């Protein structure tokens, strides 16, 4: 890879991270914005590709943020070429939005013993997509925002079944929500103490993301969670993003106000993001893997890809 390609890749990390840092400095969690400025009908979903498949990982955050900032209510995004192939045309003067593609390539190197080894090197590419609202002439199915399935009560029932199928041990008592690695159980306050069913599901989604960290699940090391502030901030960001991804999949709007025990992580996130431009990308990837693991435990597991 040339030096110019390395610099361009680094610039992608920096550009995206700097934008998230700017939002956090204003007290805004950009991954929560869609529920502040959506259509007002309580609909929650992931952004969709032109073929109807959902985006995942970092691209969910990028497109949620773009939709919120620019007032888009349609969920579908596509490239200039894809729009043409569908019979549409991006309107003159419209500007696109950045999404990224993460992959790996193999590079042969010679080690100290003179042997040739293949090393996998991750790389990141960016490309531009446009929201369906920026494109004329698309088939009618792209001009209608699909309705969220079920009424609120039915959504909560579906969420209850979802968590039951994970097999996680969930205990209800006290006034704190947490995951205990020592006993491998999720502790939740009683349902009656929550503002509503959606708040309960959002909190449980957060703790279920922590639950996936066990070695025989998504395998994230929590051994330094209680000792290292940056490690704790990283895991809490993974859980917060996992909560947002999972709530979108379940059709539940997550709680808008941060829980008191998690609001304190804002300063830690700002500190780490300022020092590590890849921090948010790693957290989003871990959150995606956690949610994909939870979906994989369902009797009729859907396609929730790990790649962005």
Secondary structure by P-SEA (a helix, b strand, c coil): ccaaaaaaaaaaaaaaaaaaaaaaaacccccccccccccccccccccccccccccccaaaaaaaaaaaaacccccccccaaaaaaacccccccbbbbbbbccbbbbbbbbccccbbbbbbbbbbbbbccccccccccccccccccccccccaaaaaaaaaaaaaaacccccccccbbbbbccccbbbbccccccccaaaaaaaaaaaaaaaaccccccccccccccccaaaaaaaaaaaaaaaaaaaaaaccccccccccccccaaaaaaaaaaaccaaaaaaaaaaaaaaaaaaaaccccccccccc
